[in-house]
Amino acid sequence: MMSRSYTNLLDLASGNFPVMGREKERKRFPRVMTVPGNIVELDDDQATSVTSENPSSIAGDRMIIVANLLPLKAKRRPDNKGWSFSWNEDSLLLRVKDGFSEDMEVLYVGSLPVDVDPIEQDDVSNYLLEKFKCVPAFLSPTLLAKYYHGFCKKLLWPLFHYMLPFSADHGGRFDRSMWEAYVTANKVFSQKVIEVLNPEDDFVWIHDYHLMVLPTFLRRRFVRLRMGFFLHSPFPSSEIYRSLPVREEILKALLLSDLIGFHTFDYARHFLSCCSRMLGLEYQSKRGYIGLDYYGRTVGIKIMPVGIHMGHIETVIRQADKDLKVEELKRQFEGKTVLLGVDDMDIFKGINLKLLAMEHMLQQHPNWRGEAVLVQIANPARGQGIDLEEIQAEIEESVKRINKELGKPGYEPIIFIHRPLSISERMAYYSIAECVVVTAVRDGMNLTPYEYIVCRQGVSGAGIGSELSGPKKSMLVVSEFIGCSPSLSGAIRVNPWNVEATAEAMNEAITFPDCEKELRHEKHYRYVSSHDVAFWSRSFLQDMERTCADHFRKRCWGIGLGFGFRVVALDPNFRKLSIDEIVAAYSRAKSRAILLDYDGTLMPQHFIIKTPSPQVLSLLNRLCGDPKNLVFMVSGRGRDSLSKWFNPCKNLGLAAEHGYFLRLILKKIVASGGYYDFNWMKKSMDLWPQNEEWETYGHGSDFGWMQLAQPVMMSYTEATDGSAIERKDSALVWHYLDADPVFGFSQAKEMLDHLESVLTNEPVAVKSGQYIVEVKPQARGVTKGIVAEKIFTSMMEKGKQADFVLCIGDDRSDEDMFEIIGSSVSRHILSYQTEVFACTVGQKPSKAKYYLDDSSQVLSMLESLAEATDSPVSSDEEPDSSQRIVGRVSSFV
């Protein structure tokens, strides 16, 4: 069922893009795959180590970087005829190319910071592509207002910074027209990417929350595209994110990327938690890499904080020295200890909390009055944020009050600078600051501490930093809620909401002995200088290469409508089971083995009532009534449930609890002759009722360990809402499917350790599975796979080797059957002529060769086989009634 939240956006997300001019010229553009296709295999060894100083090994490819804004400055020419463009040297995206090989071409796609008249747009586009390799996406003022100033800045940005829209005045309420504008703008960006894209050779790297649904549009068009996404803002916890009405649409769009990057593990953990709680996806960590399995594709999760561009910062330092700004500031603050804050003017930077902390420090440590100065630089807001006027007024009032109460003639404890400063001016202030204080209550990364550290290190030949005659020194007080905090282990981390603790941290920072400041600075500089923006971009590209290489080995389908679109990636030999093909093979066969799982195969997992329907029982009876068929139900269910449910099925073999218990119908008749007459068997059915003894295939019958395990499980069940215990004859199973997914998983891990400790000396195995923890005897070879092997072996020993095998299951335990079937031919248990149909339910990685989508398709397929069973045979094939074989069951003794 499609979510109502996007059904009216299917036209926007339909993928019916107009043909672009450049696409008409590029004849080699492939269209979207409408049939599964193999993707070229890449060599894993091509990607160099992330820690290598060598650039990425990819040569001759292109990187298309997509962001909301191009890394350009634009201004109108003095004669008002046309535009003048230049690189924005402060743009982070301009520097990512330093991590790529020199022969990798880099193109930029994004919007311009100015409004270009539609008449001029074609000329501007051609000029920017030719001179700057930039492709501008032009958004109308109306669209820009709803997309950027509306959905991005008034909804996503506050929400991602943990601000819920409790009222219309504080935080933007969800507005569907703004969401539609957001989708429309992302589609415009996708069209611009498509104009210059060669999907066979290019990488696409999408940046930040403005373009989170862009992967849907590109993936719909190009299933093979190598695409990554990096989020530069925080990603909120699931409790915050789940309040977004279009939460699932955005998650599904992001998961169409090959690699998704975050600054910190906290941000990645929140994203993974949202995927678990809202989409039912679980992540796995393998050899240090985190991945989410999404319809057969492993979507990589990258955790790597961005760095600064060392060369650019050092160039600016030299320029600041030339401008003599440093000397001017030294004279201004001579004899003072300078603490510095550099923040954008917005509600999440915690500027006023910093001012209050400075006030508290001066009150508690009056020796700093007249000596310590906080210089607070407030950069102009980047957009039309929330409550900016109120925040600015509050800050100015605090500055005025503190300076009045704690200042004196010739001394102001707080210097508030609210104007645009050039980066060289900023470097000059860094050079004189004894400590930088960052008290943001929530921030994606914040590179201010990195810039400060490099500036305090200084550069050869420049005045900045040279006043430190010996080893360099610096101190940082940083909020624990910013992205750079985990990487600055030498900084004093604070909770900015705790004004008193922040004040003490500021006092501590400026009173540390110089040797302590030097050690902390050295540690920070070593990290910042080695983890620069080039290292960040190189690492991301290498991980994208590795992730895509795995995807390219599989066959891919694009299916679904709107934001329900997804790419299904399967093994090249894995395909949907053809009904016509299996019916034809079934009709040709003389000796058939049919092995069926129950839950998730014949019975959908989400059904509450698990009793088999009359349709299922009828199908089984019709299949069991064919003399050429041996039909077995191989289930994890207990024997009592199977006996009760399948009592009407007179010729059905049952394997309960994954093969620990077996019940073989008419075993004595089979043992006496190997065959039995159907008419005679019907007359004698009452002699062999369905409640005959089950055979125990596992060794030993001492289940005293249950008295130890059950109390442990009970304690976890009482503490975990939504969990339950299932007691089988041979096992105890703790289910937590209906519990909170995160808490349930945590409890399952604890229970696993607890049970292993309690049952150390008992002959049992404790295993975890999909939303279960199971304790069962250590019976060697008790698996569904062993059941299948015994069936095939017994048929072969009786001279009726199976020439048709159908095996269907849906979960991990059924993979044992598929694996046995795969090896049975080479071990001569099955003939090379045996037609084998190992089939899993659902399109997912499996050892089976075939799949069906769901239980309804399984029943439809079995109905087709039953109809072939019901069809009358020709007279020349009719066996003599005395030799008619209507059923056979092998002996397991």
N, C-alpha and C positions, 0 to 999 in steps of 0.2 A: 504494500500500500504506500502510495506517495504521500509525503508530508504536506499538509495544507499550506505550510509556510512557504512553499515554493511552486505550487502548482500553477499559479498565475505568472510564473517567470519562465515557463518552458520555452516560450518564443525567444526570450533573451538568451537562454542557454542552449538553444537547439543546435548550435554549430553550423547553421546555414549561412556561412559568411559570404559576402560578395567577393568576386574574384578581383584581386588587386592587380595594379598595373605591372609591378615587378614580377608577380607570380606568372603572368602571361608570358613574360620573357624567359622565365626559368622552366624549361620543359622537363627538367629532371625531378621536379617536385612530385613525390608520390602522393596519391590520395589516401584517405583513411582506409584502413584495412577492413574489408567487409567479410573476409574469411580468415581463419587463423593462418598465420605464416611464421616461418622460422626466422629468427633474427640472427644476424651475423655474430659469431662467437668471438669474444675478445680474450686476450691472454692476460691472466691475473698478474703475471710478472711484469707487465708493462708499467704498472703504477709504482712509483718510487715510494720510499717510506715517508711518512708525514714529517718525521724529524730530519729528513734529508735537506741539505741546503740547495740541492739541485732543483730547478724548476720542474713543473709537471712534464712528464714524458710525451704528452700528446703534442704532436707537431702537425702544423698545417690545418688544424681545426680552428673554429672561431668560437668566441665566447660572446653571447649577447646578454648584456646586463640590463635588467628591466627594473626601474624604480619610479616612484611618483614624480620625482624631479630629475631632469638631466643635470649633470655636473657643469653647468654653464652659467655665466652671467650675461645678462642682456640689457641693453639700454637703447633708447631711441637716438638716432643720429642728430647732431645739432641742426641740420637742415630739415629735420622731420621727414626725410625721405629714406625709409628703410631702417634696418636695425644693425647694431654693432654687437658682436658676440665675442666672448673670451672664456677661457676655462676658469672655473671656480676652484682655485687652488686649495680652498679649505674643505672641499667635498671629499668625503671618505671614499666614495665609489670611484673617484678618479684614480685612486691609488691602488685599487685591487689588481690592476694589470701587472704590477711589479712581481706578483707571485706566479705569473704564467711564463711560459717560454717566449723568447723574443719573437718567434715566428707565428705566435698565436695572435690572430687579429681580434680586436675587441671593439664591439659596437655597443652603443648605448641607446636604449629606448626609454622615453619618459616625457613628461610635460615640461613646458617652459614656465619660468616664474613671471612671465608677462603675458598679456592678452594680445595675440596677433590677429589683425584683421583678416577675415576669410579670403579677401582678395590677395593678400600677401603670403598666405600659408604655403602654397606650392613653391614659390621662390625661396622662402625660408627653409622649407624641407630639403630642397635640392642643395642649397648652400650648406646646410648643417651636415648633410650626409657626405658631401664632397670634402669639406674642410675639416670637420670634427668627427666624422663617422658617428653622428648622432641622428636618431630618427625621432622627431617630435610627435607627440600625440596631442592633438588640439582638442580641448574640451570647451564647450560653450560656457559662458558665465553662469547660466542657469544650472547646467549639469555640474559644474565645478562647485557651486554653492551647496548643492545637496550632497554631492559625493564627498568632497574633501572637508568643507567647513561644517557639513551636516553629519553624515554617517561616520566619517573617520574621526573628526575632532570632538564631536559632541556625544558620540556613543561608544565607538570602539576604544578610543584613546582613554577616556575616563574609566571604562570598564576594565581595560587591561591594566590600569593602575589602581584597581580595587575600589573604584568609586561607583556605587550603585545609584541609579536614578530614582531615589526615593520620592522626589517631587519634580515637577516640571521645571522648577527654578534651579535645582541643583542636580545636574547631570541630565543629559538628553534622554527622553523617553523614546522607545522604539517607534519609528515612523516608516511605514512600508514604502512610501514614495522615496525616502532617502535610501532604503535598501535597494530598491529598483534602480536608483541612480548609481549606487555603488556597483551593482552588477553591470549596468550599461557602460560605465567608465572602464571597468575591467575588460569588457568586450572590445572597447575602442583600443585599449593597449594591446590586446591580443591581435587585432587586425594589423597594427603597426609592426608587431613582431613577425607576423606571417609574411608581410611584404618583403622582408629581408632574410627570411629564414630558409636555410637548407637543412631539413631535419635529419639527413643522413650524416652530416658532418658537424653540425653546430651543437654547442651547449647553450642552455638558457638558464640564467641565474636570476631569480626573482627576489626582490628585497622588500621586506617590511609589510606591516598590516594593511597598507593601502591597497594591496594587490593579492589578497588571500584567496580570491576565487578565480584568479587568472589561470592557474593550472588546469582547471576544468575545461576552459575554452581551447587551450593549446593541446591538451591530451585527447580531447574529442577529435581533433583534426589530425593529430600525428601520434599514433600509439607508440612509435619507436623513439620519440623525442627524448633526449637526455636533459633532464630538467631538475633544478634544485631550488630550494626556497630558504631564505634566512630571515628570521624575525628579530628585529633590532630593539623591540620593546619587550617588557616583561610579558609572560603568559600567565594569566591568573589561575588560582586554584579552581578546581572543578565546582566548588560551591559558588564561586563568583561567575565563572563562565557559563554555568548551566542556566543562568537567568537570561541569557541572550536568546531571543526567539528563533534566530536562524543558526543556532549552535551547531546542529548536525550538518547543515549545508556547508558551513565553513570548514569543519573538520574533514568532511569527505573531499572537498576541493583540495585541501592541503595534502591529503594522502595520495593524490594523483601525482605528486612530485616523486622523484626518485630518492631525494635526500632533503631532510628538513633540519635546519640548523637553529641553535639557541645559544645565548651567551653563557648560561649557567645550567647546572644540573637541576636546580630548583625549577627553572622555567620548563625544561624538558620533562621533568617529573610531573608537573601539572598538566602538560599536554598529554602525556601518556595516561595519566589518571582520567582525563576527559575521554580519551579514546576507549578506555576500559569501561567506564561507567555509562557512556552514551552510545557507543557502537559495539561494545562487547569484545574489543580487541585486547589481546595481551601481548606484551613485548617480551623479547628474549635477548639475552646478552651472550654473544659468542665471540670469543677471542678478543674481548675488549670493545666490540662494536655492538651497539644497541639497534635492534630492528623490530618493526611491527609487521606481522604477516597480514596482508590485506589482499584477499582474493588471489593468493598465490604469489604476489609480489612482496618482497621484503623491503619495506620503506625504511631507509636508513635514518637514524636520529644522530645528529652531530652536535656535540657540545664543545664549543670553542669561542672564548671571548675575543672580540675584535681588538686589534692593536692600533697604534698610531704609525704615521709615516715618519720614520726617523730623519730621513734626508730633508723633508720639508720643514720639520721643526728646527733642525739645525740651521737651515737657511734663514728662517725667520729670526732665530737668535742672533745671527750675524747682522741682520738688518736692524734689529732693535738696538744693537750696540752702535751701529753707524748713526742712528737717529739721536743718540745721546740721551734717550729717554731714561735709561738706567741711572745715569749720573744724576739726573734731575730728581728721580724718586729717592735716591740715596740721601740727597740733601734734604728733601722734604721730611723724611722719616728718620733722620739722624738721631741716634740714641733711643729709638723706639723698637720694641719687638712687635713685628707685624704678623698678624694672622690674616689669611686671605680666603675669601669665598668668591667663587665664580660660578654663577648659575643663570639659567634662563628665567625670565619672569613668568612663572606659572605656579599653580597651587600645589604641585607635588614636590617642589624643590626644597621645601622646609626652611625658607630664608628667615621667616620670623622666629622659628624655633631656634635658629642659630643666634639671632640677636638676643633672644631671651637667655640663652646659655652664656653668651658673653657678659650680659648684665649680671647673671648669677655668679660668674667667676670673679668679676671685679668686686662684688659684694662680699664673697667668701674669702677672697684673697686681696685685701686692699693694697698690698704691696705692689700690685700691678697697675694701680691707678696712676695715670701719668706716664706709664711705661708701655703698656700693651695697647695695641690698636687693631681693630678688626676692619679691614678694607673689604667691603662687600660690593662686588661688581654684578649688576643685574642686566644681563643682555635682554634686548627687546624680545617679546613673545614671538614664537615662530608662526603662530596662527591665531585665529579668533577663539581662544580658549575660554574656559568657564570661570566666572567670578574674578576676572583679571583686575578689574577696577577696585573691587573690594580688597583683594590681596595687596595690591600696590598701596592703597590708602592705609591699610593696617601696618605695612612695613614702614612707611614714611612716618606714621604716628609713633611707632616704637623707636625709630632712630631719633626722632626729635625728643622724646621723653627721656631716653637713656642718656643722650648727650647733655641734656639739661640737668639731670640728677647726678650724673657721675663725671661730667666733664668740668673743665675749669679754663680760664683764659689761656689760650695757646695749646689746649689739648682737647680733642674730641675722641672719645673711645671708639666711635664708629664712623667710618667714612663711607658714605653710600654713593655709589656711582651708577646712575641709571641712564646710560647712553651707549650707543654702539661703540665698541672699542676694536681697533684693528688687532690682528693676531700678534703683531710685533709689540704693541702696547701691553697686551696680556702677558707676553713673555717677560717684559720688563718688570711687571708686578710680581710674577713668579720668582724672579731673581732676588727680590728683597724680602720675600716672605719666609719667615722661620717655620711656618706651618700652614698647610692648606686644610680647610675644614669643609666637608661635604655632608650636609644633613638632610639630603632628599629623603622623603618618606616613601618614595617608590620611583625607581628609575631603571631604564633598560640596561644601560652600560655605564655612561658617564666617564669620559676620557680625560677630564680635568686633572685627576691625580697623576695620570701617565705623563701628560704634558709638563706638569710641575716637576716631576722627577727628572725628566730629560733636561729641562731647563736648569735645574740646580746642579746637574752634572757638568753643564757647560760644554763648549766646543773649543777646539784648539784655535787660537788666534782671535777669540772673541772676548769681550769684557765680561759678559754674563757668565757667572760661575767662577771667574778667575780670582774674585776677591776671597774665595775660600783657599787659603794657602796650602793646606794639606788635603787630606781626604775630604770628599764632598759629603754634605749632610743635608737631610730633609726629614720632615715629620708630617704624618698624615693622620687626621681624625676623620673617619669615613662612616657613613651610615651602613648598617648591615643590610639595608634594603636596596642596595644598588648593585648592578651587575659586576662591577669591577672589584667589589669587596672580597670575594673568595680568592682572587689572585694576588691580593696585597696582604700577605700574611704578616708583614711587619707593621701594618697600620694599626692604630687604636680604633677598634670597631665599637660603634655606639648605637643605641636605640634612640633616634632623634626625638622621640616623644618624651623621653626621660631627660628633661632639661638639666636637672641637677647632675646626672651622670655625665652628660655631654660637657657641662662646665668643668667637671673634674678632669675629664679626658683632655680638654683644651689646656688646662693648667699643667697637667702631667706632660703633655707634648712639648711645651716650651720650657719646662724645667728639667727635662732629661739631661744628663751629661752629654757632652759632645761625642764621646766614644759610642754611646748608645745610638745617637742620631746617625752617626756614620755607618754603623753596622746595618741599621735598618735601611738606610739609603742604598748601600751597596747591594743588598739583597733585592730591593725593588728594581734598581736600575738593571741588574743582570736579567731579571725576568722581562721587563718592558722592552729592553733593547733586542732581546732574542725572539720575543713574541710580538713582532710588529705586524702591520697590516698585510705585508707580503707573505709572512708565515701563515697568517689566517686564511688568505685567499688560496694559497698553494695547498694547504691542508684540506680545505673544503673541496677543491677541484679533485684532488686525489681520492677522497672518499666518494665523490660522485662517480668517478671512473670505476672504482671497485664495485659500487652498488649497481651501476648500469651493466657491468659485465655479467653479473649474475642474472639480471633480467633478460639480457639478450640471448641467453641460452634456452629460453622458453618460448612457447607459442602464446600469442597474446590476442585476446578479443576485447573489443570495446563494446560494452552493453549498457543499457539503461537510458533513461530520459532525464533531462534537466540536471540538477545536482545529484541525482541518483546514479549518474553515469559512473562507471568504474571499469578498470581494465583487469580482465581475468588472465592470469599468466599460468600456464600449465606446461608440464613436460612435453617435449615434441611428440612422444608416443602416446600421450594421454588424450583420449577423445571421447565424445559422447557416444553412448551405446546406441547402435542402430537397431530399431525394432525389427525391421525386415531382415537384417543380417542374422540376428540371433534366432528368429523364428525359422529361417531357412536351415541353419545349423542344427537346431533342435529337431526339425522334421527328418533330417538325414540320419540322426544318431540312433544307435541301437542300445547303448548302455549309458544312462545319464546320471550324473551326481549333481544335486542341487542343494546348496548350503546357504541358509538364510539367517541373518541376524534379525532381531525383533525391534528393540527400541531404537528409534531414529531411522529404521529401514522400512519395516512394515507399519510401524506406529510412529507418527511424528513426535518429536521430543517435547513440543510445547503442549501436547494434549494432557489434560489432567487425568482423565479416565484412560487407563492403559489397557483395558480389556479389549481383546481383538474383536473387530466388527464382524458381522455376518459375511460381509464381502471377503474378508481375509480368510475366514474359516472355509468358505465355499471354494476359494481359489486353491487353498492347500489340499482340500479333499479331492478336487479334480486333478491336481498334479500328482498326488499320492496314488490316485486310482490308475495311473498309467503304468503298465507292467514294466516299462523300460526305465522308470524313474526310481531313484533312491533320494528321498527328500529328508533333510535334517534341519531342525531349528537349533542353531548354535548361539546361545544367549548367555549374558551375564546374570540373568535373572535366577532366582532361587527355584528349586525343583517343585516346591508346592505351587507356586504361581503358574509355572509352565504346565504342570499336571492338570490343574483346574481349568486353565484357559483353553488348552488344546485337547481336552478330553474328547470332543467330537471328531477330531482328526485321527482316524483309526490306523492309518499306515504311516504315521509321521514319527521319525526318530527325533529324540530330544537330547540335547547336551546342555546341562544347567551349570551355572557358575563358571563359565568359561571352560567347561570340560571336566570339572572336578567330579560331577555326577553325570552318568549316562543312562538312558533307558532305551532299550532296543526292542521294538515291537516284534512279536512272534519269533523271538530269538530261538526257542526250542525247535520250531518247525524248520527254521533256516539251518540250524545245526545238524538236523537229521538228514537233510537232502540238498540243502542249498537253494531249493526252489519250492514254491508252494502253489497249489491250484487256487485261484481266486474264488471259484464257486464253493469248494470245500472249506476254504477259510471263512467265508461268510457264514456258513452253517455252524462253524465251530468257534465263532468270535467270542461267544459267552464263556468259552473255556480259557480264554486268554484276555482277561479284562485289562483296562488301561492302567489300573493301579498296581501292576506287578512291581517287583522290587527294582529299585535303581541300583546300578553298579557304581561303586566308588572307585574312581580312577586314581585319585590321590592316595599316597601311602599314609597309613596311620589314621586312627580315629579318635585320638585324645584331643579334646577341645577345651581342656582346662584353662588354657591361656585366655579364653574369652572372659573368664572371671576377673582377670587382671586388666584386660584392655577396655572392657565396657565401662567401668567407673571413670577411667580417664576420658573416654569419649563423652560420657555424660556431663562431666564438668565443663568441657568446651562447648557442648550443646547448650547448656544453661547460660553460658556467657556470650553466646553468639546467636543473636536473633536471626531466624530464617534458616538455621541449620537443623539437621535431623540425622538419626542413626538408623541404618538398615541392617537388620540381623539376618544373615543367611545361615544355611546349615554349616558351611565351611568357612565363612568369612564374616567380618564386621566392616561395614562401610559407613563413613561419615560424609554426608552430603552438605555442601554449602552454596549450591547454585542460587538459592533465594536470599542469601545473606548479602550484606554490603560487600562488593567485590574486593575492595582493598583490605578491609578488616578480616573478611573471610579467608583471603589468601594468607594474611599474616598469621591468623589463628591456625591455619592448616600447616604452616611451616613449624609453628611452635608445637603443635600436636605430633607432627612427624618425629621431631626430636624427643619429645616426651615419651611417646610409645616405644621408640627404639631403645630408650634407656630402661623403661620398665620391662620390656620383653627381650632383653639381651640374651637370656639363657633359654628362651623358648624357641621351638622349631617353627617359627613363623617369619613371614616377610612383611614389612611395612612399606607400602608404596603410595605415592601421590599420583593422581590422574586429573582429568578435567573436572574440576570442582568436587573432587572426592579425595579422601584418604582411606585406604583399604588395608586391612590386616587379614592375611590368609596364610594357610599352612605352606611350608616350604616344600611343596610336592613338585618334584622335578618333572618338567615336561607337561604341566597342566596349563595349557593355553588353547585357544581356539585353533591355532595352527596345528597343534598335535592332533586334535580331533579330525581336522581335514586330512592330515597325513594318514591316520589310521583307517579312515573311510576308503581312501584311494588304495592303500595297501591291501586291505581286505578284499576289495573288489578284484584287484589284480590276482590275488592268491586263489580266488574262486573261479578264475578263468574268465571273468567278465570285466576286463579293464575298461575304465570309463573312456568313451570317445567324445563325450560332451560334459563340460564342467561349467556350472554357473555358481558363482560365489558373490554374495552381496552383503555389504556392511557399511557402517558409517563412522566408526570411531577408531581409536588407537588399537584396541584389542583385536579388531578385525584385520588390521594390517598384518598380524601374524599369519592369518589364513592366506592373504595375498602373497606373502613372502614364501610360504610353503608351496603354493601353487607354482610360483616362478621357478622354484628349484626342483619340482617333482619330475619335470621332463628330463633334465640332465641326470637325475638319479633313476630314471626308467620306471618310476612309479606311475607316470602317465606317458602315453605314447607321443611321439612327435606329431602324429596325425590327430591327436586330441584337440578338439576345438574348445579353447578355454576362454571364458568370459568372467574375469575378475573385475568387479564393478563396485565403486564407492558411491556413496550418496552425498552429493554436493561437489561443487567445483573447487577442489583443494588439492594440495600436494598429497600424493598417495602412491603406494606400490602397486595399486591396481592400474590396469590399462584403460579402463573405461569408467565413465561416471554417468549418473542420472541426477537431475537437479534436486529432487525431493521424493518423499514417500509416495506421493500421488503418481509420479512417473514410474516408480517401482511397481506399484499395483497395476498400472496400465500395461507394463511390459509383461508381468506375470499373467494378466488376463489374456494377452496375445498368445502366450505359451499354452495356457489352458484351452484356448480355442483350438490350437493345433492338436492338443491332446484329444479333444472331443471329436475331431474330424474322423470319419470312418476311414479305415484302411482298405486298400484294394484286395480282391480275393486272392491274388497270388502272394500277398504278404500276410494273409490271415494265418496265424499258427494253429496247429492242432490244439484242441481244447485240453488235451492231456498234457501238453507241453507249455501251455500258456504261462508266462511268467508275469505275475501281477505285482510283485514286490520282492525285494530282497534286502536283508539287513545283515551286516557283517558281525562276526563275533569279535569282541574286544578282550576276551579272556585269554 
